[in-house]
């Protein structure tokens, strides 16, 4: 079977490194929610104007930083992130119907629809198409005619499972459960199973302000017995402003 070329962030997910999940009990901006799924940050409900998040490991070392601005009509205007876990630095600016910039110094762009949601991605690895459901949530990622990522949601719209494929075979899956999705939308337990490396369990426990912003979160990663953790435990802080 032919070997499939996959973008770096999708390869990270297929190997079980992506751990972001979010409940949809509150009203999310679809493009913000979908970018959080693709780029591993905690989304925020409401009419968001700006979002800033940072994460440190148990040693207090910075491992992730992200800043984003959005217009009053919900379109992402700028996005800057540094992800030391997956070794990615991304800089994006909205130009017309695209988010355009670089990732690790190489060209990267997202094409947007009339509602500023994601349609496709182009980078040095090639072209990917995004399929969304009726609520605007990311359903599938397509490489040509081949599905390489599939997302599953419950009746309330909560992401409960993600499956990652390589060369037509299931490479990895994340199953997600929420202890209190109505009041703690990004508190979750995630169980990863992978064909390429040992699986793991990750939990996210957060403190929230009155606007349901997860201001302080603790991500704990528990690998299979005797195996190294695929990503560090993290303390994540998030700040948001609103229109």
Helices and strands as residue ranges (DSSP letters): H 8-14, H 30-39, E 48-57, E 62-70, E 76-83, E 88-95, E 98-103, E 106-112, E 118-123, E 126-132, E 138-143, E 146-153, E 159-166, E 169-177, E 188-194, E 200-208, E 214-223, E 234-242
